[in-house]
Amino acid sequence: MASLHRSGISKWLASFPPFAWAVRELRELLIGALRQGPVPQHVAFVMDGNRRFARERHIETVEGHNMGSEALARILEVCYKSGVKVVTIYAFSIENFKRSKHEVDALMAMAKLKLGQVSQHGALLDRYGASIRIIGQRDHLKPDVLAAIDKAVAMTAHNNKAILNVCFPYTSREEITTAVKSTVEQFSTPIDTLSTPSKRTFSESHITQHLRKQMLGEDQDATAGHEMSRSASPLSSKEAKSGESNHSSSTSTAMDPLEKGDTHASGPTFLDPETITAETLNSHMLTADAPPLDLLIRTSGVERLSDFMLWQCHQDTSIVFLECLWPEFDLWHFLPVMIEWQWQRKKLLEEQKNRGSSKND
């Protein structure tokens, strides 16, 4: 009863014009303050707790997801307004397909509904120039769901200032596996047939291999020329002088076809596997064109990544687990996380600066 009473007071205050105006002004002031410090360029959310939120409030599960969608709209506005360039959300896991057909169908219908809700935020995304990108395995989806995806993507395709990555259906292990396969395919394809020339073609090891081939060809030419001179009949000094230039030109002419033939004999040229680095694999990830992941937040108190952004999480990624359920998540939950991230980043930059100055000394 007391909870209902507090809820009624909160709703009344929220609808009271002077109070609502004061809250809006305070929000703008706080977001403006966030922009004064370092801002994470890539933030990811595991939006957990919609079902539990619905159960605890004795409402329909769909309504819980609807309120979760509203929470997403609120936090997207905060992120983009504060200067975040990329937001990635975990909307649907491939692991969910392992459940019963009935449950999978219900989850797909719910996911389709959520995609429709994301599309309804087109005005918000247009306001901040954000485009929707669907990250995941399309071949797992039915045509009607694919149509909802394509509609959501097309609606914001013209925006180029920010990005909303919707992971659906997605698992990080599947993404990494696909990236490894793509890398293997690239390095197993002859360089001449690659659709896009790679900078790795001019790697140090590749140049070394080319020089070795060229030197080997020159050694073979020199050996062949020496043997020919020994087997040739002696010439008079006049004949030697007249034939010297011809011999020189014929030798240089003979070297080019030999080198070409040697290149063909060695077979097609491939990218050097020794040049494969973490950046190579990163270029084949679904988030290849996104900045590094700075901050990952999961709500509902569950402290695990659930096969989400495993590759993108690196030594400087801040991972935060919050007790609040996703429909409850708003600026007041996000603000302390951002302040803590800014403090940690300033501390890290200061340490890097001190290390750099100590090296110079």
Salt bridges, closest charged atoms under 4 A:
GLU28 OE2 - LYS81 NZ 2.86
ASP48 OD2 - ARG298 NH2 2.96
GLU56 OE1 - ARG57 NH1 3.64
GLU77 OE2 - LYS81 NZ 3.76
GLU77 OE2 - ARG127 NH1 3.19
GLU95 OE1 - LYS98 NZ 2.91
GLU103 OE2 - ARG99 NH1 3.09
ASP105 OD2 - LYS101 NZ 2.87
ASP105 OD1 - LYS142 NZ 3.62
ASP126 OD1 - HIS158 NE2 3.30
ASP139 OD1 - HIS140 ND1 2.97
ASP144 OD2 - LYS112 NZ 3.42
ASP150 OD1 - ARG138 NH1 3.22
ASP289 OD2 - ARG133 NH1 2.46
ASP294 OD1 - ARG345 NH2 3.91
ASP307 OD1 - ARG173 NH1 3.55
GLU328 OE2 - ARG57 NH2 2.87
ASP330 OD1 - HIS333 ND1 2.93
